[in-house]
Amino acid sequence: MTAATGQITVLGAGSWGTALAALLAANGHTVRLWAREEKLVEALRTAHENTRYLPGTTLPSHILPTSDRAEAVEGSKVVVFAVPSGALRQVAEEFALSLGSEVLLLSASKGLEDHTGLRMSQVLGATLPNATGRTVVLSGPNLAVEMARGVPTASVAASNNPEAAATIQQLFTYQSPPTFRVYTSEDVIGVELGGAIKNVIAIGAGVCDGLGFGDNAKAALMTRGLSEAVRLGRAQGADEATFLGLSGVGDLIATAASSLSRNYRVGKALGQGRSLADTLAELGQVAEGVPTTRALCELAARSQVEMPLCSALNAVLFENRSAPEMIRELMLRPPKPERTVFHKA
């Protein structure tokens, strides 16, 4: 069993937050699972299952759902932020006065903040006092449904404080049976950017399948998309090698090739000619790649990094351009040697 950490709080009872809560509870921890909606909280308490976001997974009795902010974090030594990226700032501000300086913060949200381009750890740093040295980010090929089924899964916990990353690693280590393996890293920038950008590329992969292009087109898109991620990561100070790990190519493979991925499903629907508004309404959950695409393109422009694939997806999502039209433009770009993949556009 892990060293005593006290109660753990998970903020956000969507599929991802619920899956993390279930993993932590399976490891013997008492978990407060916070949701803003009282109706959802009552359903969790009554059914011992998140029938809305993660049906089919029975929640252990020591997951304690609540909508009360004070009750959610009282006595907790670790607080996990598993809310959508667009809600992170508001949730962090609401809990700021309730989180003591000794509380370890785990950011499990993947994305960039719309209009600022900030990574999730940067949002926490801007809203919570002394957050930087006690913040860990978690990312990897972690489809919530598969995690809840007990499928072997791996992830990366990154922090500029190695002890904090090791603590998070230990929280997930002693499961029986072991299903969730966590590695550590000090490259917070690379781990967060990998987790954010892969959602954008996954939309593009879905578009390829929706258009019926097959595996050649999707493989090319994923590979070139990865090169764009590496270029932006380098400009932001990330380690290029991180993008070849779990939070980079690993997460990209899972998200861009699975029908369980919300971002992939959004792209596939767009490729089949459906509108973005109708697709998101039917989805019923946040597809992080949609707002992240716009934030990513703005960040790339500020960083003077050309990201043609992401720009093309931005045009499809927000500028009413058709997917076939943008793919034609991409195919007509001036030819270049592939050796420039990690250096220039």
KELUMRO-412059 format. One record per residue (C-alpha): residue in one letter; x, y negated, z; residue number from 1. Coordinates in nm, 3 decimals. Example, Ala and Ser with C-alpha at 12.3 -4.5 7.8 and 13.67 -1.06 7.14 Angstrom:
<sites>
+----+---------+---------+---------+-----+
: aa :       u :       v :       w :   i :
+----+---------+---------+---------+-----+
:  A :   1.230 :   0.450 :   0.780 :   1 :
:  S :   1.367 :   0.106 :   0.714 :   2 :
+----+---------+---------+---------+-----+
</sites>
This chain:
<sites>
+----+---------+---------+---------+-----+
: aa :       u :       v :       w :   i :
+----+---------+---------+---------+-----+
:  M :   0.000 :   0.000 :   0.000 :   1 :
:  T :   0.115 :  -0.355 :  -0.065 :   2 :
:  A :   0.231 :  -0.592 :   0.201 :   3 :
:  A :  -0.057 :  -0.764 :   0.377 :   4 :
:  T :  -0.179 :  -1.064 :   0.184 :   5 :
:  G :  -0.513 :  -1.125 :   0.353 :   6 :
:  Q :  -0.829 :  -1.186 :   0.157 :   7 :
:  I :  -0.811 :  -1.260 :  -0.216 :   8 :
:  T :  -1.047 :  -1.494 :  -0.398 :   9 :
:  V :  -1.136 :  -1.467 :  -0.767 :  10 :
:  L :  -1.295 :  -1.781 :  -0.909 :  11 :
:  G :  -1.507 :  -1.690 :  -1.210 :  12 :
:  A :  -1.740 :  -1.392 :  -1.243 :  13 :
:  G :  -1.729 :  -1.344 :  -1.617 :  14 :
:  S :  -1.603 :  -1.018 :  -1.765 :  15 :
:  W :  -1.237 :  -1.104 :  -1.702 :  16 :
:  G :  -1.281 :  -1.228 :  -1.346 :  17 :
:  T :  -1.499 :  -0.929 :  -1.259 :  18 :
:  A :  -1.246 :  -0.684 :  -1.403 :  19 :
:  L :  -0.964 :  -0.843 :  -1.203 :  20 :
:  A :  -1.174 :  -0.837 :  -0.888 :  21 :
:  A :  -1.247 :  -0.468 :  -0.943 :  22 :
:  L :  -0.877 :  -0.391 :  -0.989 :  23 :
:  L :  -0.782 :  -0.577 :  -0.674 :  24 :
:  A :  -1.060 :  -0.414 :  -0.476 :  25 :
:  A :  -0.953 :  -0.072 :  -0.602 :  26 :
:  N :  -0.614 :  -0.152 :  -0.454 :  27 :
:  G :  -0.770 :  -0.194 :  -0.111 :  28 :
:  H :  -0.800 :  -0.572 :  -0.101 :  29 :
:  T :  -1.110 :  -0.756 :   0.015 :  30 :
:  V :  -1.211 :  -0.983 :  -0.272 :  31 :
:  R :  -1.440 :  -1.284 :  -0.269 :  32 :
:  L :  -1.583 :  -1.320 :  -0.619 :  33 :
:  W :  -1.710 :  -1.674 :  -0.674 :  34 :
:  A :  -1.964 :  -1.775 :  -0.938 :  35 :
:  R :  -2.135 :  -2.110 :  -0.973 :  36 :
:  E :  -2.475 :  -1.959 :  -1.054 :  37 :
:  E :  -2.663 :  -1.833 :  -0.749 :  38 :
:  K :  -2.875 :  -1.616 :  -0.977 :  39 :
:  L :  -2.566 :  -1.431 :  -1.097 :  40 :
:  V :  -2.437 :  -1.394 :  -0.742 :  41 :
:  E :  -2.766 :  -1.241 :  -0.626 :  42 :
:  A :  -2.760 :  -0.999 :  -0.919 :  43 :
:  L :  -2.404 :  -0.894 :  -0.830 :  44 :
:  R :  -2.504 :  -0.835 :  -0.469 :  45 :
:  T :  -2.816 :  -0.640 :  -0.559 :  46 :
:  A :  -2.690 :  -0.425 :  -0.845 :  47 :
:  H :  -2.323 :  -0.393 :  -0.739 :  48 :
:  E :  -2.259 :  -0.443 :  -1.108 :  49 :
:  N :  -2.210 :  -0.740 :  -1.339 :  50 :
:  T :  -2.488 :  -0.645 :  -1.578 :  51 :
:  R :  -2.454 :  -0.970 :  -1.770 :  52 :
:  Y :  -2.082 :  -0.977 :  -1.842 :  53 :
:  L :  -1.938 :  -0.635 :  -1.757 :  54 :
:  P :  -2.216 :  -0.375 :  -1.761 :  55 :
:  G :  -2.139 :  -0.019 :  -1.664 :  56 :
:  T :  -1.876 :  -0.097 :  -1.399 :  57 :
:  T :  -1.978 :  -0.030 :  -1.039 :  58 :
:  L :  -1.828 :  -0.289 :  -0.806 :  59 :
:  P :  -1.668 :  -0.167 :  -0.481 :  60 :
:  S :  -1.839 :  -0.268 :  -0.158 :  61 :
:  H :  -1.546 :  -0.492 :  -0.057 :  62 :
:  I :  -1.609 :  -0.726 :  -0.349 :  63 :
:  L :  -1.811 :  -1.000 :  -0.184 :  64 :
:  P :  -1.992 :  -1.227 :  -0.434 :  65 :
:  T :  -2.065 :  -1.585 :  -0.332 :  66 :
:  S :  -2.156 :  -1.922 :  -0.480 :  67 :
:  D :  -2.045 :  -2.111 :  -0.170 :  68 :
:  R :  -1.709 :  -2.281 :  -0.226 :  69 :
:  A :  -1.603 :  -2.294 :   0.139 :  70 :
:  E :  -1.697 :  -1.931 :   0.198 :  71 :
:  A :  -1.519 :  -1.824 :  -0.121 :  72 :
:  V :  -1.172 :  -1.939 :  -0.016 :  73 :
:  E :  -1.189 :  -1.922 :   0.363 :  74 :
:  G :  -0.897 :  -1.713 :   0.485 :  75 :
:  S :  -0.765 :  -1.634 :   0.137 :  76 :
:  K :  -0.393 :  -1.617 :   0.078 :  77 :
:  V :  -0.426 :  -1.574 :  -0.300 :  78 :
:  V :  -0.674 :  -1.753 :  -0.527 :  79 :
:  V :  -0.721 :  -1.631 :  -0.882 :  80 :
:  F :  -0.854 :  -1.875 :  -1.142 :  81 :
:  A :  -1.043 :  -1.670 :  -1.402 :  82 :
:  V :  -1.271 :  -1.937 :  -1.545 :  83 :
:  P :  -1.272 :  -2.054 :  -1.909 :  84 :
:  S :  -0.995 :  -2.298 :  -1.994 :  85 :
:  G :  -1.245 :  -2.577 :  -2.051 :  86 :
:  A :  -1.377 :  -2.540 :  -1.696 :  87 :
:  L :  -1.045 :  -2.501 :  -1.515 :  88 :
:  R :  -0.986 :  -2.867 :  -1.433 :  89 :
:  Q :  -1.334 :  -2.916 :  -1.289 :  90 :
:  V :  -1.315 :  -2.598 :  -1.080 :  91 :
:  A :  -0.966 :  -2.684 :  -0.953 :  92 :
:  E :  -1.084 :  -3.032 :  -0.853 :  93 :
:  E :  -1.384 :  -2.887 :  -0.670 :  94 :
:  F :  -1.162 :  -2.652 :  -0.469 :  95 :
:  A :  -0.865 :  -2.888 :  -0.423 :  96 :
:  L :  -0.950 :  -2.990 :  -0.066 :  97 :
:  S :  -1.020 :  -2.631 :   0.037 :  98 :
:  L :  -0.689 :  -2.479 :  -0.075 :  99 :
:  G :  -0.406 :  -2.514 :   0.172 : 100 :
:  S :  -0.049 :  -2.564 :   0.052 : 101 :
:  E :   0.037 :  -2.205 :   0.149 : 102 :
:  V :  -0.218 :  -2.047 :  -0.087 : 103 :
:  L :  -0.070 :  -1.865 :  -0.387 : 104 :
:  L :  -0.239 :  -1.965 :  -0.714 : 105 :
:  L :  -0.284 :  -1.717 :  -0.997 : 106 :
:  S :  -0.395 :  -1.859 :  -1.331 : 107 :
:  A :  -0.564 :  -1.588 :  -1.538 : 108 :
:  S :  -0.724 :  -1.833 :  -1.782 : 109 :
:  K :  -0.593 :  -1.821 :  -2.140 : 110 :
:  G :  -0.609 :  -2.130 :  -2.354 : 111 :
:  L :  -0.510 :  -2.493 :  -2.390 : 112 :
:  E :  -0.714 :  -2.776 :  -2.244 : 113 :
:  D :  -0.914 :  -2.948 :  -2.515 : 114 :
:  H :  -0.806 :  -3.307 :  -2.593 : 115 :
:  T :  -0.490 :  -3.286 :  -2.374 : 116 :
:  G :  -0.325 :  -2.966 :  -2.502 : 117 :
:  L :  -0.214 :  -2.886 :  -2.148 : 118 :
:  R :  -0.142 :  -2.530 :  -2.054 : 119 :
:  M :  -0.343 :  -2.390 :  -1.764 : 120 :
:  S :  -0.057 :  -2.411 :  -1.515 : 121 :
:  Q :  -0.015 :  -2.776 :  -1.612 : 122 :
:  V :  -0.383 :  -2.838 :  -1.543 : 123 :
:  L :  -0.345 :  -2.683 :  -1.198 : 124 :
:  G :  -0.033 :  -2.892 :  -1.142 : 125 :
:  A :  -0.226 :  -3.207 :  -1.229 : 126 :
:  T :  -0.518 :  -3.130 :  -0.998 : 127 :
:  L :  -0.377 :  -2.942 :  -0.698 : 128 :
:  P :  -0.104 :  -3.077 :  -0.466 : 129 :
:  N :   0.234 :  -2.902 :  -0.483 : 130 :
:  A :   0.094 :  -2.643 :  -0.724 : 131 :
:  T :   0.400 :  -2.585 :  -0.942 : 132 :
:  G :   0.607 :  -2.375 :  -0.703 : 133 :
:  R :   0.315 :  -2.158 :  -0.599 : 134 :
:  T :   0.151 :  -2.097 :  -0.937 : 135 :
:  V :   0.175 :  -1.771 :  -1.129 : 136 :
:  V :   0.023 :  -1.710 :  -1.473 : 137 :
:  L :  -0.106 :  -1.371 :  -1.585 : 138 :
:  S :  -0.129 :  -1.274 :  -1.951 : 139 :
:  G :  -0.107 :  -0.971 :  -2.177 : 140 :
:  P :  -0.315 :  -0.729 :  -2.385 : 141 :
:  N :  -0.590 :  -0.714 :  -2.123 : 142 :
:  L :  -0.934 :  -0.650 :  -2.271 : 143 :
:  A :  -1.164 :  -0.662 :  -1.970 : 144 :
:  V :  -1.391 :  -0.378 :  -2.079 : 145 :
:  E :  -1.101 :  -0.137 :  -2.118 : 146 :
:  M :  -0.948 :  -0.243 :  -1.788 : 147 :
:  A :  -1.278 :  -0.176 :  -1.614 : 148 :
:  R :  -1.285 :   0.172 :  -1.769 : 149 :
:  G :  -0.948 :   0.251 :  -1.616 : 150 :
:  V :  -0.758 :   0.252 :  -1.944 : 151 :
:  P :  -0.379 :   0.218 :  -1.884 : 152 :
:  T :  -0.299 :  -0.152 :  -1.926 : 153 :
:  A :   0.009 :  -0.373 :  -1.886 : 154 :
:  S :   0.044 :  -0.744 :  -1.823 : 155 :
:  V :   0.299 :  -1.013 :  -1.734 : 156 :
:  A :   0.305 :  -1.235 :  -1.426 : 157 :
:  A :   0.517 :  -1.544 :  -1.490 : 158 :
:  S :   0.628 :  -1.816 :  -1.253 : 159 :
:  N :   0.922 :  -2.047 :  -1.202 : 160 :
:  N :   0.919 :  -1.905 :  -0.848 : 161 :
:  P :   1.034 :  -1.541 :  -0.881 : 162 :
:  E :   0.907 :  -1.454 :  -0.533 : 163 :
:  A :   0.557 :  -1.572 :  -0.622 : 164 :
:  A :   0.557 :  -1.362 :  -0.941 : 165 :
:  A :   0.678 :  -1.060 :  -0.744 : 166 :
:  T :   0.397 :  -1.105 :  -0.492 : 167 :
:  I :   0.137 :  -1.096 :  -0.768 : 168 :
:  Q :   0.308 :  -0.793 :  -0.918 : 169 :
:  Q :   0.276 :  -0.614 :  -0.584 : 170 :
:  L :  -0.094 :  -0.694 :  -0.553 : 171 :
:  F :  -0.164 :  -0.469 :  -0.852 : 172 :
:  T :   0.106 :  -0.206 :  -0.801 : 173 :
:  Y :  -0.037 :   0.060 :  -0.573 : 174 :
:  Q :  -0.357 :   0.170 :  -0.742 : 175 :
:  S :  -0.476 :   0.527 :  -0.731 : 176 :
:  P :  -0.479 :   0.631 :  -1.005 : 177 :
:  P :  -0.239 :   0.367 :  -1.142 : 178 :
:  T :  -0.396 :   0.191 :  -1.442 : 179 :
:  F :  -0.260 :  -0.166 :  -1.439 : 180 :
:  R :   0.115 :  -0.224 :  -1.466 : 181 :
:  V :   0.247 :  -0.577 :  -1.415 : 182 :
:  Y :   0.588 :  -0.704 :  -1.526 : 183 :
:  T :   0.739 :  -1.034 :  -1.412 : 184 :
:  S :   0.885 :  -1.324 :  -1.606 : 185 :
:  E :   1.017 :  -1.674 :  -1.545 : 186 :
:  D :   0.906 :  -1.801 :  -1.888 : 187 :
:  V :   0.577 :  -1.965 :  -1.792 : 188 :
:  I :   0.563 :  -2.168 :  -2.114 : 189 :
:  G :   0.608 :  -1.870 :  -2.343 : 190 :
:  V :   0.365 :  -1.647 :  -2.155 : 191 :
:  E :   0.093 :  -1.914 :  -2.155 : 192 :
:  L :   0.141 :  -2.017 :  -2.517 : 193 :
:  G :   0.138 :  -1.655 :  -2.631 : 194 :
:  G :  -0.191 :  -1.596 :  -2.450 : 195 :
:  A :  -0.344 :  -1.909 :  -2.598 : 196 :
:  I :  -0.227 :  -1.886 :  -2.958 : 197 :
:  K :  -0.317 :  -1.519 :  -3.004 : 198 :
:  N :  -0.684 :  -1.612 :  -2.959 : 199 :
:  V :  -0.659 :  -1.848 :  -3.254 : 200 :
:  I :  -0.485 :  -1.589 :  -3.472 : 201 :
:  A :  -0.748 :  -1.331 :  -3.368 : 202 :
:  I :  -1.019 :  -1.553 :  -3.517 : 203 :
:  G :  -0.824 :  -1.550 :  -3.841 : 204 :
:  A :  -0.793 :  -1.171 :  -3.829 : 205 :
:  G :  -1.168 :  -1.147 :  -3.786 : 206 :
:  V :  -1.220 :  -1.377 :  -4.084 : 207 :
:  C :  -1.006 :  -1.143 :  -4.296 : 208 :
:  D :  -1.217 :  -0.844 :  -4.198 : 209 :
:  G :  -1.539 :  -1.037 :  -4.243 : 210 :
:  L :  -1.436 :  -1.119 :  -4.597 : 211 :
:  G :  -1.352 :  -0.754 :  -4.661 : 212 :
:  F :  -0.986 :  -0.821 :  -4.736 : 213 :
:  G :  -0.849 :  -0.510 :  -4.567 : 214 :
:  D :  -0.534 :  -0.443 :  -4.370 : 215 :
:  N :  -0.277 :  -0.609 :  -4.598 : 216 :
:  A :  -0.423 :  -0.955 :  -4.549 : 217 :
:  K :  -0.475 :  -0.909 :  -4.177 : 218 :
:  A :  -0.121 :  -0.783 :  -4.121 : 219 :
:  A :   0.023 :  -1.079 :  -4.314 : 220 :
:  L :  -0.192 :  -1.324 :  -4.119 : 221 :
:  M :  -0.096 :  -1.178 :  -3.782 : 222 :
:  T :   0.274 :  -1.176 :  -3.869 : 223 :
:  R :   0.280 :  -1.530 :  -4.003 : 224 :
:  G :   0.065 :  -1.643 :  -3.713 : 225 :
:  L :   0.319 :  -1.500 :  -3.472 : 226 :
:  S :   0.594 :  -1.698 :  -3.645 : 227 :
:  E :   0.389 :  -2.016 :  -3.591 : 228 :
:  A :   0.357 :  -1.929 :  -3.223 : 229 :
:  V :   0.734 :  -1.883 :  -3.195 : 230 :
:  R :   0.803 :  -2.219 :  -3.363 : 231 :
:  L :   0.571 :  -2.406 :  -3.131 : 232 :
:  G :   0.704 :  -2.215 :  -2.832 : 233 :
:  R :   1.059 :  -2.311 :  -2.916 : 234 :
:  A :   0.959 :  -2.678 :  -2.948 : 235 :
:  Q :   0.793 :  -2.659 :  -2.604 : 236 :
:  G :   1.094 :  -2.496 :  -2.438 : 237 :
:  A :   0.981 :  -2.132 :  -2.433 : 238 :
:  D :   1.207 :  -1.830 :  -2.477 : 239 :
:  E :   1.153 :  -1.688 :  -2.827 : 240 :
:  A :   1.191 :  -1.333 :  -2.693 : 241 :
:  T :   0.877 :  -1.374 :  -2.482 : 242 :
:  F :   0.666 :  -1.375 :  -2.798 : 243 :
:  L :   0.791 :  -1.025 :  -2.879 : 244 :
:  G :   0.664 :  -0.898 :  -2.543 : 245 :
:  L :   0.329 :  -0.815 :  -2.386 : 246 :
:  S :   0.203 :  -1.173 :  -2.368 : 247 :
:  G :   0.298 :  -1.236 :  -2.731 : 248 :
:  V :   0.282 :  -0.962 :  -2.992 : 249 :
:  G :   0.122 :  -0.720 :  -2.743 : 250 :
:  D :  -0.173 :  -0.946 :  -2.673 : 251 :
:  L :  -0.195 :  -1.038 :  -3.041 : 252 :
:  I :  -0.227 :  -0.674 :  -3.147 : 253 :
:  A :  -0.504 :  -0.606 :  -2.895 : 254 :
:  T :  -0.702 :  -0.922 :  -2.956 : 255 :
:  A :  -0.674 :  -0.939 :  -3.333 : 256 :
:  A :  -0.760 :  -0.577 :  -3.397 : 257 :
:  S :  -1.037 :  -0.498 :  -3.150 : 258 :
:  S :  -1.412 :  -0.540 :  -3.181 : 259 :
:  L :  -1.408 :  -0.590 :  -2.802 : 260 :
:  S :  -1.235 :  -0.924 :  -2.860 : 261 :
:  R :  -1.476 :  -1.217 :  -2.862 : 262 :
:  N :  -1.238 :  -1.422 :  -3.077 : 263 :
:  Y :  -1.212 :  -1.147 :  -3.337 : 264 :
:  R :  -1.591 :  -1.117 :  -3.346 : 265 :
:  V :  -1.628 :  -1.492 :  -3.398 : 266 :
:  G :  -1.389 :  -1.480 :  -3.692 : 267 :
:  K :  -1.557 :  -1.178 :  -3.847 : 268 :
:  A :  -1.896 :  -1.348 :  -3.830 : 269 :
:  L :  -1.752 :  -1.660 :  -3.994 : 270 :
:  G :  -1.599 :  -1.446 :  -4.268 : 271 :
:  Q :  -1.943 :  -1.293 :  -4.328 : 272 :
:  G :  -2.086 :  -1.641 :  -4.382 : 273 :
:  R :  -2.251 :  -1.703 :  -4.046 : 274 :
:  S :  -2.235 :  -2.046 :  -3.884 : 275 :
:  L :  -2.014 :  -2.114 :  -3.584 : 276 :
:  A :  -2.308 :  -2.240 :  -3.377 : 277 :
:  D :  -2.516 :  -1.927 :  -3.439 : 278 :
:  T :  -2.218 :  -1.700 :  -3.375 : 279 :
:  L :  -2.133 :  -1.861 :  -3.040 : 280 :
:  A :  -2.497 :  -1.859 :  -2.932 : 281 :
:  E :  -2.524 :  -1.488 :  -3.002 : 282 :
:  L :  -2.194 :  -1.417 :  -2.830 : 283 :
:  G :  -2.319 :  -1.559 :  -2.500 : 284 :
:  Q :  -1.967 :  -1.603 :  -2.362 : 285 :
:  V :  -1.677 :  -1.836 :  -2.426 : 286 :
:  A :  -1.446 :  -1.752 :  -2.718 : 287 :
:  E :  -1.131 :  -1.930 :  -2.600 : 288 :
:  G :  -0.980 :  -1.946 :  -2.946 : 289 :
:  V :  -1.240 :  -2.194 :  -3.069 : 290 :
:  P :  -1.153 :  -2.495 :  -2.849 : 291 :
:  T :  -0.790 :  -2.385 :  -2.833 : 292 :
:  T :  -0.758 :  -2.412 :  -3.212 : 293 :
:  R :  -0.824 :  -2.785 :  -3.201 : 294 :
:  A :  -0.600 :  -2.841 :  -2.897 : 295 :
:  L :  -0.326 :  -2.632 :  -3.055 : 296 :
:  C :  -0.327 :  -2.831 :  -3.378 : 297 :
:  E :  -0.307 :  -3.158 :  -3.184 : 298 :
:  L :  -0.019 :  -3.024 :  -2.975 : 299 :
:  A :   0.161 :  -2.904 :  -3.288 : 300 :
:  A :   0.123 :  -3.247 :  -3.449 : 301 :
:  R :   0.268 :  -3.418 :  -3.141 : 302 :
:  S :   0.554 :  -3.167 :  -3.140 : 303 :
:  Q :   0.614 :  -3.212 :  -3.515 : 304 :
:  V :   0.569 :  -2.839 :  -3.572 : 305 :
:  E :   0.388 :  -2.730 :  -3.886 : 306 :
:  M :   0.132 :  -2.452 :  -3.826 : 307 :
:  P :  -0.049 :  -2.397 :  -4.157 : 308 :
:  L :  -0.254 :  -2.095 :  -4.049 : 309 :
:  C :  -0.382 :  -2.265 :  -3.737 : 310 :
:  S :  -0.455 :  -2.580 :  -3.936 : 311 :
:  A :  -0.654 :  -2.375 :  -4.187 : 312 :
:  L :  -0.859 :  -2.218 :  -3.908 : 313 :
:  N :  -0.918 :  -2.562 :  -3.759 : 314 :
:  A :  -1.057 :  -2.674 :  -4.095 : 315 :
:  V :  -1.292 :  -2.375 :  -4.108 : 316 :
:  L :  -1.411 :  -2.423 :  -3.748 : 317 :
:  F :  -1.443 :  -2.800 :  -3.733 : 318 :
:  E :  -1.422 :  -2.952 :  -4.081 : 319 :
:  N :  -1.684 :  -2.745 :  -4.264 : 320 :
:  R :  -1.428 :  -2.593 :  -4.502 : 321 :
:  S :  -1.496 :  -2.242 :  -4.631 : 322 :
:  A :  -1.269 :  -1.955 :  -4.536 : 323 :
:  P :  -1.202 :  -1.844 :  -4.898 : 324 :
:  E :  -1.108 :  -2.201 :  -4.990 : 325 :
:  M :  -0.857 :  -2.227 :  -4.705 : 326 :
:  I :  -0.707 :  -1.887 :  -4.780 : 327 :
:  R :  -0.655 :  -1.992 :  -5.141 : 328 :
:  E :  -0.472 :  -2.304 :  -5.020 : 329 :
:  L :  -0.251 :  -2.094 :  -4.794 : 330 :
:  M :  -0.164 :  -1.857 :  -5.078 : 331 :
:  L :  -0.070 :  -2.152 :  -5.301 : 332 :
:  R :   0.177 :  -2.302 :  -5.053 : 333 :
:  P :   0.530 :  -2.337 :  -5.194 : 334 :
:  P :   0.720 :  -2.004 :  -5.173 : 335 :
:  K :   0.994 :  -1.977 :  -4.913 : 336 :
:  P :   1.243 :  -1.716 :  -4.796 : 337 :
:  E :   1.120 :  -1.522 :  -4.493 : 338 :
:  R :   1.447 :  -1.583 :  -4.312 : 339 :
:  T :   1.308 :  -1.928 :  -4.223 : 340 :
:  V :   1.024 :  -1.769 :  -4.027 : 341 :
:  F :   1.154 :  -1.871 :  -3.684 : 342 :
:  H :   1.310 :  -2.197 :  -3.793 : 343 :
:  K :   1.097 :  -2.398 :  -4.035 : 344 :
:  A :   0.743 :  -2.388 :  -4.173 : 345 :
+----+---------+---------+---------+-----+
</sites>
